[in-house]
């Protein structure tokens, strides 16, 4: 790689190092260094072998798990890392639009190792399993990763008699509570009743903000965290989604993203009171219309109970006053609609990811 390439790679290394230095645990910092640099090195090697750009492959390897190491949150490291890195890489102004798209797509698809994507997606997937084999002493593999590793070993002419050295795991979780809407309401009711204050000094508020790794997020969400509250409750209840639905216009820290997501063909969860017999129930999500401002869909909460005149709700940032609460609202005033998530909902995206660059 030339001098210009090295400078770009060095710039990305600085970004990653700043993230690692911010981690509290020495062991976690060490793990992040070993893993990210290991995947980067293997990715560069595979790019050389396959006639692809070594610099881009090394950068993708360094960045692929950025969100996980930044937040400690394990869910959706690919989609969430791509979404977190998109503005950071754009602001660096060292990549073309095509290069940014290549980097973000590869990061986005890294977990989908059962399917074949583009050359850089496959490089980072294969680099991941190589790093896991050579640098992680636990060597716990899924069956599909073990199969992928065998294929890479054959490509690199490495002896592949490693079956006795590895443990195999099935990463598919078992749903413990099939009534997740009920669990969602229970969690929202408990948190709403705690009168959480939207300031960094409140540990419970920091928990709600932890999904959003942007600089100054506490100030960004202050008096504006009703949707972040709903997202946190959903994640805790088992309705797990990335911080932005792929190709969505907004992150799920905003009400508009929930409205957008609920109307997708693959969800269809938006309902209207009285339409086709729909009646709000405990565990539904309510979207308000011009309740506190002149803007559409300006507030959101979680339904706990419903009668002919009122709904009982749990909300973060009640009335934009920066505290959580459980209380009653008029069932027929300033309500756009309700989101009723199917209890068996599982996030699954098979479409063509198009980074917004």
BADO-681858 format. One record per residue: residue in three letters; x, y, z of N, C-alpha, C in turn. Coordinates in pm, whole numbers, padded with zeros to 5 digits, always signed. Layout:
N
ALAXYZXYZXYZ...
END
This chain:
357
UNK+00084-00120+00000+00000+00000+00000+00087+00124+00000UNK+00048+00227-00076+00128+00347-00090+00116+00440+00029UNK+00186+00555+00018+00188+00652+00127+00049+00708+00153UNK-00024+00742+00046-00159+00797+00062-00249+00697+00133UNK-00240+00570+00093-00321+00466+00156-00286+00452+00303UNK-00155+00457+00333-00114+00445+00472-00169+00560+00556UNK-00174+00680+00498-00228+00794+00571-00376+00775+00603UNK-00451+00721+00508-00593+00697+00533-00611+00589+00638UNK-00533+00484+00628-00540+00377+00727-00499+00429+00864UNK-00397+00514+00869-00355+00572+00996-00465+00659+01056UNK-00537+00732+00973-00648+00816+01022-00757+00730+01086UNK-00786+00616+01023-00886+00525+01079-00834+00462+01208UNK-00705+00431+01211-00647+00375+01335-00661+00473+01450UNK-00643+00602+01423-00660+00704+01527-00803+00704+01578UNK-00900+00698+01486-01042+00693+01525-01069+00573+01614UNK-01018+00458+01577-01041+00335+01654-00968+00344+01789UNK-00847+00396+01788-00770+00407+01913-00839+00501+02011UNK-00896+00609+01963-00969+00700+02051-01087+00630+02116UNK-01154+00544+02040-01266+00467+02095-01215+00369+02199UNK-01106+00299+02172-01053+00200+02265-01007+00265+02395UNK-00939+00378+02383-00889+00448+02502-01004+00489+02594UNK-01121+00516+02537-01236+00559+02618-01299+00444+02696UNK-01260+00319+02666-01316+00204+02737-01259+00199+02879UNK-01342+00163+02975-01303+00167+03116-01213+00049+03151UNK-01249-00070+03107-01179-00192+03148-01051-00213+03067UNK-00941-00239+03137-00814-00270+03071-00826-00397+02988UNK-00895-00498+03043-00912-00624+02971-00993-00605+02843UNK-01096-00522+02850-01176-00495+02731-01097-00418+02627UNK-01013-00327+02672-00928-00254+02577-00832-00350+02507UNK-00777-00442+02584-00685-00540+02526-00758-00629+02426UNK-00876-00674+02463-00956-00759+02374-00989-00686+02244UNK-01028-00559+02256-01063-00480+02138-00942-00466+02044UNK-00826-00439+02103-00703-00424+02021-00672-00553+01945UNK-00675-00664+02017-00642-00792+01955-00741-00827+01846UNK-00870-00812+01876-00973-00853+01781-00974-00764+01657UNK-00980-00633+01676-00994-00543+01562-00869-00544+01474UNK-00753-00541+01536-00630-00545+01457-00609-00681+01393UNK-00653-00787+01461-00642-00920+01403-00728-00936+01279UNK-00854-00894+01289-00944-00903+01173-00891-00814+01060UNK-00839-00698+01094-00783-00608+00993-00667-00672+00918UNK-00578-00737+00992-00461-00800+00929-00504-00915+00838UNK-00593-01001+00888-00641-01112+00806-00717-01062+00683UNK-00793-00953+00700-00868-00897+00586-00772-00845+00479UNK-00665-00778+00521-00566-00729+00425-00500-00845+00350UNK-00468-00951+00424-00407-01068+00361-00500-01131+00258UNK-00627-01148+00294-00724-01208+00201-00745-01120+00079UNK-00745-00988+00098-00761-00897-00015-00644-00913-00112UNK-00525-00926-00059-00407-00948-00144-00423-01078-00223UNK-00468-01183-00156-00485-01313-00220-00592-01308-00329UNK-00698-01227-00307-00814-01227-00398-00812-01111-00496UNK-00704-01034-00497-00692-00926-00594-00781-00807-00565UNK-00810-00784-00436-00890-00669-00396-00801-00565-00328UNK-00860-00452-00296-00786-00340-00238-00752-00369-00091UNK-00621-00383-00062-00579-00417+00074-00613-00307+00174UNK-00601-00183+00131-00628-00071+00222-00773-00072+00269UNK-00866-00084+00173-01008-00086+00212-01039-00206+00300UNK-00982-00321+00268-01006-00440+00349-00954-00422+00491UNK-00835-00364+00505-00778-00340+00639-00865-00243+00718UNK-00916-00140+00651-01002-00041+00717-01132-00105+00763UNK-01193-00186+00677-01316-00255+00713-01294-00345+00835UNK-01182-00417+00835-01151-00503+00948-01136-00426+01077UNK-01071-00311+01071-01053-00229+01191-01185-00177+01246UNK-01279-00149+01156-01402-00081+01197-01521-00174+01220UNK-01511-00301+01181-01631-00384+01170-01710-00396+01300UNK-01643-00394+01415-01711-00411+01544-01709-00283+01626UNK-01706-00169+01559-01691-00040+01627-01803-00017+01728UNK-01926-00044+01689-02041-00017+01778-02033-00101+01905UNK-02000-00229+01890-01993-00317+02008-01890-00266+02108UNK-01771-00232+02061-01668-00188+02154-01694-00046+02205UNK-01769+00032+02131-01804+00168+02175-01911+00165+02284UNK-02007+00072+02273-02122+00072+02363-02128-00048+02456UNK-02062-00158+02419-02076-00281+02495-02201-00358+02462UNK-02277-00313+02362-02404-00377+02323-02377-00475+02210UNK-02416-00599+02232-02382-00709+02142-02475-00722+02023UNK-02598-00673+02037-02698-00693+01932-02666-00609+01807UNK-02679-00671+01692-02669-00605+01561-02539-00524+01544UNK-02423-00586+01569-02298-00510+01556-02274-00461+01414UNK-02323-00535+01313-02304-00492+01175-02386-00369+01140UNK-02520-00379+01144-02603-00263+01113-02574-00143+01202UNK-02553-00167+01332-02530-00054+01423-02392+00009+01403UNK-02291-00073+01373-02159-00015+01345-02164+00066+01217UNK-02229+00015+01114-02238+00089+00987-02309+00223+01008UNK-02417+00222+01085-02492+00345+01106-02413+00445+01191UNK-02341+00395+01291-02262+00483+01377-02144+00543+01302UNK-02083+00463+01216-01963+00508+01145-01993+00597+01025UNK-02111+00586+00970-02144+00661+00847-02111+00810+00860UNK-02162+00881+00963-02129+01025+00972-01982+01050+01007UNK-01922+00961+01086-01783+00980+01126-01690+00970+01005UNK-01712+00870+00921-01628+00852+00802-01653+00963+00700UNK-01777+01004+00689-01808+01112+00595-01738+01242+00636UNK-01735+01269+00767-01672+01392+00816-01520+01389+00798UNK-01462+01268+00793-01317+01259+00771-01278+01306+00632UNK-01371+01296+00536-01353+01348+00400-01228+01292+00332UNK-01206+01161+00351-01090+01097+00288-01130+00982+00196UNK-01261+00956+00185-01309+00848+00101-01405+00902-00005UNK-01403+00840-00121-01505+00871-00220-01639+00811-00175UNK-01745+00853-00241-01877+00799-00208-01881+00650-00233UNK-01817+00605-00341-01815+00462-00373-01737+00384-00267UNK-01626+00441-00219-01549+00373-00114-01627+00366+00016UNK-01696+00475+00050-01779+00474+00171-01886+00365+00162UNK-01950+00356+00047-02053+00254+00028-01994+00115+00044UNK-01877+00091-00014-01811-00039-00001-01781-00072+00144UNK-01725+00023+00217-01689+00002+00358-01813-00027+00441UNK-01915+00057+00427-02034+00044+00512-02114-00082+00480UNK-02122-00119+00353-02192-00242+00316-02123-00365+00375UNK-01991-00367+00368-01917-00481+00422-01937-00493+00573UNK-01935-00380+00642-01957-00380+00787-02099-00423+00818UNK-02194-00373+00742-02335-00404+00766-02362-00554+00757UNK-02305-00621+00656-02337-00762+00629-02247-00861+00702UNK-02158-00814+00787-02057-00903+00845-02115-01023+00919UNK-02232-01006+00982-02290-01116+01062-02360-01220+00976UNK-02401-01182+00857-02479-01272+00771-02383-01366+00699UNK-02324-01456+00777-02220-01542+00722-02276-01668+00656UNK-02408-01682+00654-02469-01796+00585-02492-01766+00437UNK-02484-01638+00399-02507-01599+00260-02380-01540+00200UNK-02377-01533+00068-02264-01477-00003-02302-01338-00054UNK-02217-01239-00022-02239-01102-00068-02123-01062-00160UNK-02086-00936-00158-01979-00888-00243-01841-00927-00192UNK-01736-00893-00266-01601-00938-00230-01553-00888-00094UNK-01585-00765-00059-01537-00712+00069-01621-00763+00186UNK-01750-00787+00163-01831-00851+00266-01774-00990+00300UNK-01739-01064+00195-01686-01199+00216-01547-01195+00280UNK-01469-01094+00247-01336-01081+00308-01349-01061+00459UNK-01436-00970+00502-01445-00944+00646-01506-01063+00720UNK-01601-01134+00658-01657-01254+00721-01548-01360+00739UNK-01470-01382+00636-01364-01483+00643-01253-01440+00738UNK-01221-01310+00738-01119-01259+00831-01165-01278+00975UNK-01294-01260+00998-01349-01278+01133-01328-01420+01183UNK-01359-01520+01100-01345-01658+01147-01198-01697+01159UNK-01112-01640+01076-00968-01667+01090-00916-01610+01223UNK-00957-01488+01254-00914-01429+01381-00966-01510+01499UNK-01090-01555+01489-01149-01635+01596-01070-01764+01616UNK-01027-01823+01508-00954-01949+01518-00812-01929+01570UNK-00741-01833+01515-00598-01820+01547-00570-01739+01673UNK-00661-01647+01711-00629-01555+01820-00726-01561+01937UNK-00827-01644+01928-00922-01657+02039-00913-01798+02093UNK-00861-01815+02213-00834-01948+02267-00961-02028+02294UNK-01076-01960+02308-01200-02035+02337-01250-02110+02214UNK-01236-02049+02098-01272-02113+01971-01411-02174+01972UNK-01509-02095+02009-01648-02140+02005-01708-02095+01872UNK-01742-02191+01789-01789-02163+01653-01933-02210+01636UNK-02006-02140+01550-02131-02196+01500-02094-02294+01389UNK-02187-02380+01353-02161-02476+01245-02133-02404+01113UNK-02205-02295+01086-02184-02224+00959-02047-02156+00957UNK-02000-02107+01072-01867-02047+01077-01758-02152+01059UNK-01780-02270+01115-01683-02378+01098-01673-02418+00951UNK-01788-02420+00884-01789-02453+00741-01716-02345+00661UNK-01738-02220+00696-01670-02109+00629-01520-02118+00653UNK-01479-02151+00775-01337-02161+00807-01270-02271+00724UNK-01339-02383+00708-01284-02492+00625-01259-02444+00482UNK-01355-02369+00430-01340-02319+00293-01221-02224+00279UNK-01202-02138+00379-01089-02044+00375-00957-02120+00388UNK-00954-02222+00476-00832-02302+00490-00795-02369+00358UNK-00896-02420+00288-00869-02484+00159-00815-02382+00059UNK-00873-02262+00059-00826-02156-00030-00680-02121-00002UNK-00644-02120+00125-00509-02081+00165-00414-02199+00178UNK-00464-02318+00142-00383-02441+00149-00330-02467+00291UNK-00418-02445+00391-00384-02471+00531-00449-02604+00570UNK-00376-02695+00635-00438-02821+00681-00561-02791+00769UNK-00668-02866+00748-00795-02830+00812-00844-02934+00913UNK-00756-03010+00971-00799-03111+01068-00809-03048+01207UNK-00911-02961+01223-00922-02886+01348-01050-02917+01425UNK-01128-03015+01382-01258-03040+01442-01249-03067+01592UNK-01146-03138+01635-01135-03173+01776-01096-03055+01863UNK-01051-02945+01801-01003-02831+01877-01114-02731+01911UNK-01233-02746+01851-01334-02642+01863-01460-02692+01930UNK-01528-02597+01997-01663-02621+02049-01760-02557+01950UNK-01875-02621+01935-01976-02567+01845-02094-02515+01926UNK-02147-02403+01880-02260-02344+01953-02369-02309+01854UNK-02491-02313+01901-02606-02268+01823-02646-02133+01878UNK-02630-02027+01798-02652-01892+01847-02800-01854+01853UNK-02887-01940+01804-03029-01904+01802-03085-01908+01943UNK-03145-01797+01982-03201-01790+02117-03338-01855+02124UNK-03376-01897+02242-03509-01953+02267-03593-01847+02336UNK-03709-01821+02283-03795-01717+02337-03849-01761+02472UNK-03810-01692+02578-03849-01731+02713-03990-01686+02746UNK-04029-01570+02699-04161-01515+02729-04232-01483+02599UNK-04323-01572+02554-04387-01548+02424-04476-01424+02423UNK-04526-01380+02540-04608-01259+02545-04518-01139+02570UNK-04447-01100+02467-04350-00991+02483-04418-00855+02496UNK-04539-00840+02441-04609-00712+02460-04643-00690+02607UNK-04681-00796+02674-04707-00785+02818-04580-00749+02894UNK-04470-00812+02855-04341-00783+02918-04301-00639+02890UNK-04326-00591+02767-04296-00453+02731-04370-00356+02822UNK-04498-00382+02844-04577-00295+02931-04526-00299+03075UNK-04491-00418+03122-04440-00430+03260-04312-00348+03278UNK-04222-00358+03181-04095-00285+03189-04121-00135+03183UNK-04207-00091+03090-04236+00051+03076-04303+00106+03202UNK-04394+00029+03260-04462+00074+03380-04364+00092+03496UNK-04274-00005+03509-04175+00003+03618-04083+00122+03600UNK-04032+00142+03478-03941+00253+03453-04012+00388+03460UNK-04133+00394+03405-04208+00519+03410-04238+00562+03552UNK-04264+00464+03638-04298+00493+03778-04179+00542+03859UNK-04059+00520+03805-03938+00559+03879-03906+00708+03866UNK-03984+00781+03787-03959+00925+03766-03813+00952+03730UNK-03770+00885+03625-03633+00904+03575-03616+01048+03528UNK-03505+01109+03565-03476+01246+03523-03377+01243+03407UNK-03404+01321+03303-03321+01320+03184-03194+01402+03197UNK-03110+01363+03292-02981+01428+03312-02875+01320+03324UNK-02749+01347+03284-02645+01244+03288-02622+01186+03427UNK-02652+01262+03530-02632+01211+03665-02727+01101+03706UNK-02836+01082+03629-02933+00975+03659-02890+00849+03583UNK-02849+00747+03659-02798+00623+03598-02900+00559+03506UNK-03029+00569+03542-03134+00508+03459-03148+00580+03325UNK-03126+00710+03325-03127+00786+03200-03009+00746+03112UNK-02894+00725+03174-02777+00682+03098-02802+00546+03034UNK-02875+00458+03101-02911+00327+03044-02996+00345+02919UNK-03088+00439+02922-03176+00464+02808-03097+00522+02691UNK-02993+00599+02721-02913+00665+02617-02800+00577+02563UNK-02775+00462+02625-02654+00386+02595-02649+00333+02452UNK-02762+00322+02386-02765+00267+02250-02714+00366+02146UNK-02705+00492+02184-02677+00599+02088-02539+00656+02120UNK-02435+00614+02048-02297+00648+02087-02250+00785+02039UNK-02341+00869+01994-02302+01001+01944-02244+01087+02057UNK-02150+01171+02021-02093+01262+02119-02201+01359+02167UNK-02208+01381+02298-02306+01473+02353-02448+01423+02349UNK-02466+01289+02348-02602+01234+02332-02694+01271+02446UNK-02641+01286+02568-02727+01322+02681-02791+01459+02658UNK-02714+01549+02603-02767+01683+02577-02861+01679+02456UNK-02826+01596+02356-02910+01585+02236-03050+01535+02272UNK-03057+01436+02359-03185+01375+02394-03257+01445+02509UNK-03191+01537+02577-03254+01603+02691-03385+01669+02649UNK-03491+01640+02725-03626+01688+02694-03673+01642+02556UNK-03614+01530+02508-03649+01480+02375-03623+01329+02368UNK-03653+01257+02478-03613+01117+02485-03731+01020+02495UNK-03849+01063+02451-03966+00975+02458-03948+00851+02370UNK-03893+00868+02249-03874+00754+02159-03759+00666+02205UNK-03653+00727+02261-03543+00649+02315-03590+00562+02432UNK-03682+00612+02510-03743+00536+02619-03816+00414+02564UNK-03894+00433+02458-03968+00322+02396-03871+00219+02340UNK-03764+00265+02275-03665+00173+02218-03600+00090+02328UNK-03561+00154+02436-03498+00083+02548-03593-00024+02603UNK-03719+00013+02624-03817-00083+02677-03835-00201+02582UNK-03840-00173+02451-03856-00280+02352-03735-00374+02354UNK-03616-00319+02359-03495-00402+02362-03495-00491+02487UNK-03535-00436+02600-03537-00513+02723-03644-00622+02721UNK-03752-00597+02646-03862-00693+02640-03840-00804+02537UNK-03736-00789+02454-03708-00890+02352-03750-00851+02212UNK-03808-00731+02196-03834-00678+02061-03707-00606+02016UNK-03614-00681+01960-03483-00626+01932-03469-00583+01787UNK-03418-00460+01771-03400-00401+01638-03273-00318+01640UNK-03208-00301+01525-03093-00209+01520-03138-00066+01546UNK-03042+00022+01571-03076+00160+01608-03142+00236+01493UNK-03122+00190+01372-03195+00243+01257-03237+00126+01170UNK-03364+00119+01132-03402+00014+01039-03329+00040+00908UNK-03270-00063+00847-03189-00041+00726-03261+00042+00621UNK-03190+00141+00570-03238+00234+00468-03344+00330+00522UNK-03367+00330+00652-03463+00423+00710-03409+00564+00712UNK-03500+00660+00716-03460+00801+00718-03416+00847+00855UNK-03462+00779+00960-03435+00825+01095-03393+00708+01183UNK-03326+00743+01293-03296+00644+01397-03417+00629+01489UNK-03422+00516+01557-03536+00487+01645-03531+00564+01777UNK-03440+00661+01788-03444+00757+01898-03541+00870+01867UNK-03604+00866+01749-03700+00967+01709-03834+00905+01675UNK-03943+00977+01701-04078+00923+01679-04100+00891+01532UNK-04045+00974+01443-04065+00952+01300-04017+00816+01254UNK-03909+00766+01316-03857+00634+01280-03953+00523+01317UNK-04019+00538+01433-04118+00436+01474-04237+00435+01379UNK-04282+00551+01339-04394+00559+01245-04354+00499+01111UNK-04235+00531+01065-04182+00478+00939-04172+00326+00945UNK-04113+00274+01054-04093+00130+01069-04226+00055+01076UNK-04325+00109+01147-04452+00040+01166-04533+00027+01038UNK-04499+00108+00936-04575+00105+00811-04502+00029+00700UNK-04388-00032+00731-04318-00109+00630-04400-00230+00587UNK-04385-00275+00463-04458-00395+00418-04430-00517+00505UNK-04306-00527+00557-04271-00645+00636-04319-00637+00780UNK-04371-00521+00822-04425-00510+00958-04577-00491+00952UNK-04621-00377+00904-04765-00349+00898-04827-00341+01036UNK-04754-00282+01132-04798-00281+01272-04878-00156+01310UNK-04893-00059+01219-04965+00064+01253-05115+00039+01251UNK-05182+00075+01360-05326+00054+01375-05393+00184+01418UNK-05526+00191+01394-05601+00311+01429-05721+00273+01515UNK-05742+00348+01620-05848+00319+01716-05983+00311+01645UNK-06053+00200+01662-06185+00182+01605-06185+00127+01464UNK-06069+00125+01398-06062+00074+01261-06047-00077+01261UNK-06136-00146+01193-06136-00293+01186-06139-00355+01325UNK-06213-00289+01416-06231-00344+01550-06114-00325+01644UNK-06015-00246+01603-05897-00228+01688-05932-00147+01812UNK-05890-00196+01928-05901-00125+02055-05763-00128+02121UNK-05712-00014+02167-05580-00014+02230-05573-00111+02348UNK-05460-00179+02358-05440-00278+02465-05306-00253+02533UNK-05292-00315+02650-05167-00308+02724-05052-00362+02637UNK-04946-00286+02626-04832-00327+02545-04830-00267+02405UNK-04934-00194+02367-04931-00119+02241-04845+00006+02259UNK-04795+00059+02149-04719+00185+02149-04809+00292+02088UNK-04826+00403+02157-04913+00510+02109-04828+00622+02049UNK-04868+00668+01930-04803+00783+01867-04901+00901+01869UNK-04857+01012+01926-04943+01129+01937-04924+01222+01817UNK-05024+01301+01790-05024+01392+01676-05046+01535+01725UNK-04941+01617+01715-04948+01757+01756-05000+01770+01900UNK-04947+01687+01985-04986+01690+02127-04917+01804+02201UNK-04789+01821+02176-04710+01919+02251-04656+02031+02164UNK-04658+02010+02032-04605+02110+01938-04699+02116+01817UNK-04661+02194+01719-04737+02200+01593-04686+02097+01492UNK-04593+02012+01534-04536+01912+01445-04615+01781+01450UNK-04620+01715+01336-04684+01583+01332-04602+01482+01411UNK-04669+01375+01457-04608+01266+01535-04498+01318+01630UNK-04541+01400+01725-04444+01473+01809-04419+01408+01945UNK-04482+01292+01972-04461+01230+02104-04501+01083+02095UNK-04452+01002+02190-04475+00858+02186-04472+00802+02327UNK-04548+00695+02351-04550+00630+02483-04597+00487+02470UNK-04610+00419+02582-04649+00278+02584-04777+00264+02665UNK-04878+00199+02606-05009+00184+02669-05004+00079+02779UNK-05062+00114+02894-05071+00021+03007-05215-00027+03028UNK-05313+00056+02995-05454+00019+03011-05538+00113+02925UNK-05663+00072+02899-05751+00151+02814-05896+00134+02861UNK-05970+00246+02868-06115+00238+02889-06182+00326+02784UNK-06311+00353+02800-06384+00426+02697-06332+00569+02676UNK-06276+00629+02781-06239+00769+02773-06088+00795+02776UNK-06014+00705+02841-05873+00734+02867-05784+00614+02836UNK-05658+00645+02814-05555+00540+02812-05455+00572+02923UNK-05413+00468+02992-05304+00484+03087-05174+00456+03012UNK-05076+00544+03030-04952+00533+02953-04830+00545+03044UNK-04721+00485+02996-04589+00508+03054-04508+00584+02951UNK-04447+00692+02991-04372+00774+02897-04239+00816+02957UNK-04139+00822+02874-04018+00896+02907-04040+01039+02863UNK-03986+01133+02933-03996+01273+02894-04142+01319+02884UNK-04216+01298+02991-04357+01338+02991-04372+01486+02959UNK-04455+01515+02861-04486+01653+02821-04361+01737+02796UNK-04255+01670+02751-04126+01739+02727-04072+01807+02853UNK-04107+01751+02968-04061+01807+03096-03940+01732+03151UNK-03888+01636+03074-03759+01571+03104-03766+01475+03223UNK-03882+01413+03246-03889+01307+03347-03990+01203+03300UNK-03972+01078+03348-04063+00970+03310-04182+00968+03405UNK-04292+00907+03358-04413+00907+03441-04512+00803+03391UNK-04601+00762+03479-04718+00679+03445-04841+00762+03480UNK-04932+00779+03383-05047+00866+03405-05152+00838+03298UNK-05258+00917+03295-05368+00898+03200-05372+01012+03098UNK-05406+00976+02974-05433+01074+02870-05569+01046+02806UNK-05626+01150+02747-05753+01139+02674-05734+01043+02556UNK-05818+00942+02549-05806+00841+02443-05835+00899+02306UNK-05909+01008+02299-05956+01057+02169-05892+01189+02128UNK-05790+01231+02200-05730+01362+02170-05585+01347+02126UNK-05553+01405+02013-05415+01418+01964-05344+01283+01952UNK-05415+01183+01903-05352+01052+01882-05354+01018+01733UNK-05236+00993+01677-05226+00958+01536-05262+00811+01517UNK-05208+00724+01600-05235+00581+01587-05154+00502+01689UNK-05159+00370+01673-05094+00279+01767-05009+00178+01689UNK-04902+00136+01752-04819+00029+01697-04840-00095+01784UNK-04888-00201+01722-04902-00329+01793-04803-00427+01732UNK-04692-00449+01800-04588-00538+01750-04631-00683+01770UNK-04620-00763+01667-04652-00905+01680-04559-00969+01783UNK-04617-01053+01868-04537-01114+01975-04422-01198+01922UNK-04437-01251+01802-04330-01335+01747-04237-01257+01654UNK-04243-01124+01659-04161-01043+01568-04013-01068+01592UNK-03941-01090+01480-03795-01101+01482-03742-01014+01369UNK-03646-00929+01402-03586-00847+01297-03518-00936+01195UNK-03549-00911+01068-03485-00986+00960-03486-00897+00836UNK-03369-00877+00779-03359-00788+00663-03290-00861+00550UNK-03361-00877+00439-03306-00946+00322-03287-00853+00204UNK-03315-00725+00226-03312-00633+00114-03170-00588+00079UNK-03163-00493-00013-03036-00436-00056-03006-00315+00031UNK-02903-00325+00113-02867-00215+00204-02801-00103+00124UNK-02856+00016+00138-02803+00133+00069-02763+00238+00172UNK-02635+00246+00206-02593+00345+00306-02631+00486+00262UNK-02680+00565+00356-02712+00704+00326-02583+00783+00347UNK-02513+00812+00241-02383+00876+00252-02385+01019+00202
END
